C-alpha cells in the first residue's frame, strides 16, 4: 500500500513538473497576468483611485474586498469548528496530566524575557496593522502577531495567565466583532445607496474626507476588523488544542 | 531573483520536506516543518512577494508550528508508520 502511494506521488509530481514548463518565466513582462486589462488598471490607477501606495493592500481590502471578507469568515468558522469539536467542560474526563517540571517551578529568566518582549511584539503588531497601506503587512499579519504575543504569555506563564488577559468569552466576542466590523462597513455602503463594500460613499459620514480618502480610511477600518478576528481565533485555537479543550492547565 | 540562491533554497525545501515525512518523532517533524515554512518565506521574499513572505513567516513558521507542537504534546510523540 505504501509503495502504491509512493508511485502515485511520484507520477503526480512528475506531471506537475512537466506542466510547470508551460508557465511564463518569472517577471516576464509578456505573461498573461501582466497584460490583462485588470492588472494594468491596478498598477496605473491604484494611486489615483485610493491613494494607497501599497497596491497589494488596495487589491486585498478594496478591489477584492469581498474575497477578503469571506477569508475572515473562514478563519472565524475554523475557530468555531475547533471549539465545537474539542471544547469540554473543565471538569470532564481524568485530571489533565501536567508536565511537572514546567508547571511547578517557572523559570524566572523566561518570565522576565516574556515580560520585556510581549509589549514590543504587540506594539510592532499594531504598527504592521496600521502601516499596511505603505509597507507589507495589514490585518492578517498584524492579527497573527498580536495573537502570537498571547500565545507567548501562555507558553511562559501558563495558560491561565494568558486567559486572564484574554478570556475565552472575550476572544469569541472579539472574533465575532471583527467579522461584524467588516460586514458592517459593507452594509453601511449599501444603506447609503451604493454597492456592498463600495467604500467611496462613506465620505458622507466620515468627517472631512473626499471620496478617494474614504476608500483609504475604510480599508484601515476593514483591516482592523480582520485583525480582531485573527488575533482572537489564533489564541483560541492554541488554548483549545494545548489544553485538550478544557481551557485549564495546558502546556 | 538570484538564480543560485534560488536553487539552494529549493534544494533545502525538498530536503526538509523529505526529512519531515521520514522522521518518527512528531515533535522533531513539527520543528522541521517550521524550517520548511521559513525557507518558503525566504523564497517569497527573494521573489519580491513581500506581503506573502510576511504572512508565511507569521502564520507558517510562527503560529502553526506552535499549534502543531501543542497538539503533539497532547497526543502521542512517536509516529507509528
Contacts between the chains, C-beta under 8 A, distances in Angstrom:
chain1	res1	chain2	res2	distance
A	2	B	81	7.9
A	26	B	1	5.5
A	26	B	47	6.7
A	27	B	1	6.9
A	54	B	51	7.9
A	56	B	51	4.6
A	57	B	51	7.9
A	99	B	73	8.0
A	128	B	54	7.8
A	136	B	50	4.2
A	136	B	51	4.7
A	136	B	53	7.6
A	136	B	54	4.9
A	137	B	51	7.4
A	137	B	54	6.1
A	138	B	51	7.5
A	140	B	55	6.0
A	140	B	59	7.7
A	141	B	51	8.0
A	141	B	54	5.0
A	141	B	55	5.8
A	141	B	58	5.2
A	144	B	55	7.8
A	144	B	58	4.3
A	144	B	59	5.4
A	144	B	62	7.0
A	144	B	63	5.7
A	145	B	58	5.7
A	145	B	62	7.9
A	147	B	63	6.7
A	148	B	58	7.0
A	148	B	62	5.6
A	148	B	63	5.5
A	148	B	66	7.6
A	151	B	63	6.8
A	151	B	66	5.7
A	155	B	66	7.4
A	234	B	63	5.5
A	237	B	67	6.1
A	238	B	63	7.5
A	238	B	66	6.5
A	238	B	67	5.8
A	238	B	70	6.1
A	241	B	67	5.9
A	241	B	70	4.8
A	241	B	71	5.2
A	241	B	74	6.8
A	242	B	70	3.8
A	242	B	73	7.0
A	242	B	74	6.8
A	243	B	74	7.9
A	244	B	74	5.2
A	250	B	70	7.8
A	251	B	70	5.9
A	251	B	73	5.8
